């Protein structure tokens, strides 16, 4: 499964690179209407890419933060042991808004 995750990430990175190249090429076009059409296509592609990324992250078990649309996959940053239990529970944090799913509870942050 780890290989599949890396393959998916590589595919997304490739698409992002292609979009960047298209964006740079757009500036060379002489016709303003073609530039506007290309701008719209690039923005729609970016949006669809982010939606696909969040859907794949969710299917892989990542929790999602709803600080923006499309949702942002949250990353594991530590753990906490809920009161009355011995099993540690993962704590996730949104890389964009820094909100965690630990609530008001304290947690132990993993070393970066």
C-alpha positions in Angstrom: 0.0 0.0 0.0 2.9 2.3 0.7 4.1 2.0 -2.9 0.5 2.9 -4.1 0.6 6.0 -2.0 3.9 7.1 -3.4 2.6 6.4 -6.9 -0.5 8.5 -6.3 1.7 11.3 -4.9 4.0 11.2 -7.9 1.0 11.4 -10.2 -0.3 14.5 -8.4 3.1 16.1 -8.5 3.3 15.4 -12.2 -0.1 17.0 -12.9 0.9 20.0 -10.8 4.1 20.4 -12.8 2.2 20.2 -16.1 -0.2 22.9 -14.8 2.8 25.1 -13.9 4.2 24.7 -17.4 0.9 25.5 -19.0 0.6 28.6 -16.8 4.0 29.8 -18.0 3.2 29.0 -21.6 0.0 31.0 -21.4 1.9 34.2 -21.1 3.4 33.7 -24.6 0.0 33.6 -26.3 -0.8 36.7 -28.2 -4.6 36.5 -28.1 -6.2 37.8 -24.8 -9.3 35.6 -25.1 -7.2 32.5 -25.4 -5.3 33.6 -22.2 -8.6 34.0 -20.3 -9.9 30.6 -21.5 -6.6 29.0 -20.5 -6.7 30.8 -17.1 -10.2 29.4 -16.5 -9.1 25.9 -17.5 -6.1 26.0 -15.2 -8.2 27.1 -12.2 -10.8 24.4 -12.8 -8.0 21.8 -13.1 -6.4 23.0 -9.9 -9.8 22.7 -8.1 -10.5 19.3 -9.5 -7.0 18.1 -8.5 -7.5 19.3 -4.9 -10.9 17.6 -4.7 -9.4 14.3 -6.0 -6.5 14.6 -3.5 -8.8 15.0 -0.6 -11.0 12.1 -1.7 -7.9 9.9 -2.0 -6.6 11.0 1.4 -10.0 10.2 2.9 -10.1 6.8 1.3 -6.6 6.1 2.7 -7.9 6.9 6.2 -6.7 10.4 6.7 -9.1 12.7 8.6 -10.1 15.9 6.8 -10.1 19.5 8.1 -13.0 21.6 6.8 -11.2 24.9 7.2 -11.6 25.4 3.4 -13.1 23.7 0.4 -12.0 21.3 -0.7 -11.1 19.8 2.7 -7.5 19.5 3.7 -6.0 16.2 4.7 -4.8 16.3 8.3 -1.4 14.9 9.3 -0.5 12.8 12.4 1.5 15.1 14.8 1.3 13.2 18.1 -0.8 11.2 20.5 -2.8 11.5 23.6 -4.1 9.0 26.1 -7.8 9.7 26.9 -8.7 9.6 30.6 -9.6 6.2 31.8 -7.9 4.3 28.9 -4.4 2.9 28.4 -4.4 3.0 24.6 -2.9 6.1 23.1 -5.0 7.9 20.4 -3.5 9.6 17.4 -3.7 13.4 17.2 -3.9 15.0 13.7 -3.3 18.6 12.7 -4.3 20.6 9.6 -1.2 21.9 7.9 -3.1 25.0 6.8 -5.0 26.2 9.8 -3.1 24.3 12.5 -6.3 23.0 14.2 -6.0 19.6 15.8 -8.5 16.9 16.6 -7.3 16.7 20.2 -10.0 19.2 21.3 -9.1 20.9 24.5 -7.0 18.0 25.6 -3.2 18.2 25.8 -1.2 15.8 23.7 2.4 14.7 23.2 3.8 16.1 19.9 6.0 13.8 17.9 9.5 15.1 17.1 9.6 16.7 13.7 
